[in-house]
């Protein structure tokens, strides 16, 4: 029996990231936080600490 295999898709396809409380974090700021290890991705949501502007 043949089954259709579909490729995996990423959970987040937008330009910006979203936090669990609904805050939209610009991609550059989110990537900087991920690289600095002050943020992590949890279930497709960005969780971390960002400097107050």
Order of alpha helices (4+ residues) and beta strands (2+ residues): beta-beta-alpha-beta-beta
